[in-house]
Amino acid sequence: MTSEDLSRELRAHADKKQAVNLQRFFKTGKGEYAEGDIFLGLKVPTTRSICKKFVDLSQSELQKSLRSVFHEERLAALLILVAQAKMADDKMIKTLCNFYLTNTKWINNWDLVDLSAEHVVGKNLFEKDKNILFKLAGSTNLWERRISIISTFYFIKRNKFDTSFQIIEMLLSDKHDLIHKACGWMLREIGKNNFDAEFNFLKTHYARMPRTMLRYAIEKFPEELRQKILHGEI
């Protein structure tokens, strides 16, 4: 199996009408966050189904797909990488993570980050030094900053919150809505595991939080408490 085989299968399911809708949804217009991204028009379940045939694709072939101009081909490469990461031992997950971090230039939309970062970067770094995440959090590249916080979802699911909190603190003054949403989402996930941990963080930082981040973070709170927080009453 090669990247050309993968591309051929994906393009066989292309849908021009769906592609137009996706390009609108993912903000690909001039000046928008994904300016110039091109879609074939596949739905994610279809892409996932095709990827199952290519789980043994080599890194050299994956890199070809990951550098495609077509969004779904990059997504397919990442979904295959995630499948490999889930089966990987310590040595292999390090290799996969290094590959991922070497290719962040092509992991350039929020769905690409969200479906991959925790499973590859998060898994690799769970019991290792986290400095690379702080470096990514300080990047000028929007998607690297999103990778930094979404990677910690792997830790959150295992009741480890410190790295997430540290990165969110770094990103409190970020200007981009997609970072506000990602941080708020991770705070909400922390709250699902440990309400007190999230609430204590919010008490310290909510006044500085972008409104979108705060709204995402407290979305599942009881309505009375949510309103108090929104009105600065905690």
C-alpha positions as CSV (number, residue, x, y, z in Angstrom):
1,M,0.0,0.0,0.0
2,T,1.2,3.5,-0.8
3,S,0.1,7.1,-0.4
4,E,-1.0,7.0,-4.0
5,D,-3.3,4.1,-3.2
6,L,-4.7,6.0,-0.3
7,S,-5.2,9.1,-2.4
8,R,-6.9,7.2,-5.1
9,E,-9.5,5.7,-2.7
10,L,-10.2,9.0,-1.0
11,R,-10.6,10.8,-4.3
12,A,-13.0,8.1,-5.5
13,H,-15.4,9.3,-2.8
14,A,-15.0,13.0,-3.6
15,D,-18.2,15.1,-3.5
16,K,-18.0,18.6,-5.0
17,K,-21.1,19.9,-3.3
18,Q,-19.9,18.6,0.1
19,A,-16.4,20.1,-0.6
20,V,-18.0,23.6,-1.0
21,N,-19.9,23.2,2.2
22,L,-16.7,22.1,4.1
23,Q,-14.6,24.9,2.7
24,R,-17.2,27.3,4.0
25,F,-17.5,25.6,7.4
26,F,-13.7,25.4,8.0
27,K,-13.2,29.1,7.1
28,T,-11.0,28.7,4.0
29,G,-11.7,32.2,2.5
30,K,-9.3,35.0,2.1
31,G,-8.2,36.3,5.5
32,E,-9.8,33.4,7.4
33,Y,-7.9,31.0,9.7
34,A,-7.7,28.2,7.1
35,E,-7.3,30.4,4.0
36,G,-6.7,28.3,0.9
37,D,-7.4,24.9,2.4
38,I,-8.9,22.6,-0.3
39,F,-11.4,19.8,0.4
40,L,-12.4,16.7,-1.6
41,G,-15.8,16.6,0.2
42,L,-15.6,13.4,2.3
43,K,-17.3,12.9,5.6
44,V,-15.1,11.9,8.5
45,P,-16.7,8.4,8.9
46,T,-15.9,7.7,5.2
47,T,-12.3,8.8,5.7
48,R,-12.0,6.6,8.8
49,S,-13.3,3.6,7.0
50,I,-10.8,4.0,4.2
51,C,-8.0,4.5,6.6
52,K,-8.5,1.0,8.2
53,K,-7.0,-0.5,5.1
54,F,-3.8,1.6,5.4
55,V,-2.8,1.2,9.1
56,D,0.6,-0.2,8.1
57,L,1.5,2.7,5.9
58,S,5.2,3.7,6.4
59,Q,6.2,7.1,7.6
60,S,7.6,8.0,4.3
61,E,4.3,7.3,2.6
62,L,2.4,9.0,5.4
63,Q,4.4,12.1,5.0
64,K,3.4,12.3,1.3
65,S,-0.2,12.2,2.3
66,L,0.3,14.6,5.2
67,R,1.8,17.2,2.8
68,S,-1.2,16.9,0.4
69,V,-3.0,20.1,-0.6
70,F,-6.3,18.2,0.1
71,H,-7.6,18.4,3.6
72,E,-8.9,14.8,3.7
73,E,-5.6,13.4,2.6
74,R,-3.9,15.2,5.5
75,L,-6.6,14.0,7.8
76,A,-6.3,10.4,6.6
77,A,-2.5,10.5,7.3
78,L,-3.2,11.7,10.9
79,L,-5.9,9.1,11.5
80,I,-3.5,6.4,10.4
81,L,-0.8,7.9,12.7
82,V,-3.3,7.8,15.6
83,A,-4.1,4.2,14.9
84,Q,-0.4,3.4,14.9
85,A,0.1,5.4,18.1
86,K,-2.7,3.5,19.9
87,M,-0.8,0.2,19.3
88,A,2.7,1.7,19.9
89,D,5.2,0.8,22.6
90,D,7.4,3.4,24.3
91,K,10.0,3.4,21.6
92,M,7.5,3.6,18.7
93,I,5.3,6.3,20.2
94,K,8.4,8.5,20.6
95,T,9.2,8.0,16.9
96,L,5.6,8.8,15.9
97,C,5.6,11.9,18.1
98,N,8.8,13.1,16.6
99,F,7.3,12.6,13.1
100,Y,4.2,14.5,14.2
101,L,6.1,17.5,15.6
102,T,8.4,17.7,12.6
103,N,5.3,18.1,10.4
104,T,3.2,20.6,12.3
105,K,3.2,22.8,9.2
106,W,0.7,20.5,7.6
107,I,-1.4,19.9,10.7
108,N,-3.2,23.1,9.9
109,N,-6.8,23.1,10.9
110,W,-8.6,22.5,14.1
111,D,-10.1,19.1,13.3
112,L,-6.6,17.8,12.3
113,V,-5.2,18.9,15.7
114,D,-8.2,17.8,17.7
115,L,-8.3,14.2,16.2
116,S,-4.6,13.6,16.7
117,A,-2.7,15.6,19.2
118,E,-3.7,13.8,22.4
119,H,-3.2,10.4,21.0
120,V,0.3,11.0,19.6
121,V,1.9,13.9,21.4
122,G,0.0,13.5,24.7
123,K,0.6,9.7,24.9
124,N,4.3,10.2,24.3
125,L,4.8,12.9,26.8
126,F,2.5,11.5,29.6
127,E,5.4,10.4,31.8
128,K,8.1,12.6,30.2
129,D,9.3,16.1,30.2
130,K,6.6,18.5,29.0
131,N,8.9,21.4,27.9
132,I,8.0,20.9,24.2
133,L,4.4,21.7,25.0
134,F,5.3,25.0,26.6
135,K,7.4,25.8,23.6
136,L,4.5,25.1,21.3
137,A,2.2,27.2,23.5
138,G,4.5,30.2,22.8
139,S,4.6,29.6,19.1
140,T,3.4,32.2,16.6
141,N,1.7,29.4,14.7
142,L,-2.0,29.1,15.7
143,W,-2.1,25.3,15.2
144,E,1.0,24.7,17.3
145,R,-0.6,26.6,20.1
146,R,-3.7,24.5,19.8
147,I,-1.6,21.3,19.7
148,S,0.0,22.4,23.0
149,I,-3.3,22.5,24.9
150,I,-5.2,19.7,23.1
151,S,-2.3,17.3,23.7
152,T,-3.0,17.6,27.4
153,F,-6.4,15.9,26.9
154,Y,-4.5,12.6,27.3
155,F,-3.3,13.8,30.7
156,I,-6.7,15.1,31.7
157,K,-8.3,11.7,31.0
158,R,-5.8,10.2,33.5
159,N,-6.6,12.9,36.2
160,K,-3.4,14.8,35.6
161,F,-4.2,18.5,35.3
162,D,-1.1,20.6,36.2
163,T,0.2,20.8,32.6
164,S,-3.1,21.8,31.3
165,F,-3.5,24.6,33.9
166,Q,0.0,25.9,33.1
167,I,-0.6,26.0,29.4
168,I,-4.0,27.7,29.8
169,E,-2.3,30.3,32.0
170,M,0.1,31.0,29.2
171,L,-2.7,31.3,26.7
172,L,-5.0,33.5,28.7
173,S,-4.0,36.5,26.7
174,D,-4.1,34.7,23.3
175,K,-6.0,36.7,20.7
176,H,-7.5,33.9,18.7
177,D,-10.9,32.5,19.2
178,L,-9.8,28.9,18.4
179,I,-7.4,29.0,21.3
180,H,-10.1,30.4,23.6
181,K,-12.4,27.5,22.6
182,A,-9.7,24.9,23.0
183,C,-8.7,26.1,26.5
184,G,-12.3,26.4,27.6
185,W,-13.0,22.9,26.3
186,M,-10.0,21.4,28.3
187,L,-11.2,23.2,31.4
188,R,-14.6,21.7,31.0
189,E,-13.1,18.3,30.6
190,I,-11.1,18.8,33.8
191,G,-14.3,19.7,35.6
192,K,-15.9,16.5,34.5
193,N,-13.2,14.6,36.3
194,N,-12.7,17.0,39.2
195,F,-15.1,19.9,39.6
196,D,-13.1,21.4,42.5
197,A,-9.9,21.5,40.5
198,E,-11.6,23.4,37.7
199,F,-13.5,25.7,40.0
200,N,-10.4,26.6,42.0
201,F,-8.6,27.5,38.8
202,L,-11.5,29.6,37.6
203,K,-11.7,31.5,40.9
204,T,-8.1,32.7,40.4
205,H,-8.3,33.3,36.6
206,Y,-11.8,33.9,35.4
207,A,-11.6,37.7,35.5
208,R,-8.7,37.6,33.0
209,M,-10.3,34.9,30.7
210,P,-11.6,35.8,27.3
211,R,-15.4,35.5,27.4
212,T,-15.5,32.6,24.9
213,M,-13.0,30.6,27.0
214,L,-15.0,31.2,30.2
215,R,-18.3,30.2,28.5
216,Y,-16.9,27.0,27.2
217,A,-15.3,26.2,30.6
218,I,-18.5,26.6,32.6
219,E,-21.0,25.2,30.0
220,K,-21.9,22.2,32.2
221,F,-22.1,24.1,35.5
222,P,-25.4,24.5,37.3
223,E,-27.2,27.5,35.8
224,E,-27.2,29.5,39.0
225,L,-23.5,29.1,39.5
226,R,-22.8,29.7,35.8
227,Q,-24.7,33.0,35.9
228,K,-22.8,34.1,39.1
229,I,-19.5,33.4,37.4
230,L,-20.5,35.3,34.2
231,H,-21.5,38.3,36.4
232,G,-18.3,38.2,38.4
233,E,-19.9,37.1,41.6
234,I,-17.4,34.4,42.8
